[in-house]
Amino acid sequence: MEQEKALNALQPFLALASSATSPQTAADLVVRATSAPNTYIFTELLQTPEVQALASSPEFAQFLTLLEIFCYGSYQSYKSTPGLPELTDAQLLKLRQLSLLTIASQKNDPALASTEPALSYASLQKVLDLQSRESVEKLVVSAIYAGLIKAQLNPKDSMIQINSVSALRDVSPSAIGGLLSSLQALSARCDATLESLAAEMVQIRADADRRAVQSAEWAAKTGKLREELKKAGGGGGSSGSGSGKASSAPFSVHQRRSSLDSSQLHGQEP
């Protein structure tokens, strides 16, 4: 969203670039674009033929260099480059904001595992030529409200905790090679991860199929065993009942006869 806002803010200056037919008007366009609110991305303006033509003007070539610094440079690179035009207050604030964004991006980089995502007041005062702690806090608050960073101020410890940064810095041509290498390395890691996941999925499916076969075999075995036990239990029970009845009848008759004989011997009636 912040990128779209910055690109929209630059559109009027891109429209004016075609009419900047002289080095003076092109230089003035650079000053106006870098001073305007919400303009933080300048590559499209830098690439216009009218602005690129400033390189052949000894009098205004420094404005092309200035725009390059706003694209992917920093406040320090501005201070170390001689012959550049003096900045307006709006330009100075914006260049410091962009420099803060670059510093915060480096601090917030997950690849820098040993680096804490926090900035000290003292380091910003030194790097950005800020005269006081209040100037540091004012700059950070302006960057937060501009949508450049998300951060918290910690006045007690004189630290700024960086939570996230917006992708509002242009890429230097000299950094494109490194960026491509990083993207290729990331792509290779993603491919390796996908291959590993695919292999794990194949193994999981094979294990699931094996368990399904074992479960089916076990179900068949247990079913067969139940049938055998049912058959064995039914046959044994009927034969046992018959023998029990057959043996109980003679035993009762014998007992009855013994009882009658005993009664007759003692003169008793049955």
Secondary structure, DSSP 8 states (H G I E B T S, - for coil): -HHHHHHHHHHHHHHHHTT--SHHHHHHHHHHHHHSTT----HHHHTSHHHHGGGG-TTTHHHHHHHHHHHH--HHHHHHSTT-----HHHHHHHHHHHHHHHHHHHT-TT-TTS-SEEEHHHHHHHHT--SHHHHHHHHHHHHHTTSEEEEEETTTTEEEEEEE-S-----GGGHHHHHHHHHHHHHHHHHHHHHHHHHHHHHHHHHHHHHHHHHHHHHHHHHHHHHHHHHHHHHHHHHHHHHHHHHHHHHHHHHHHHHHHHHHTT---
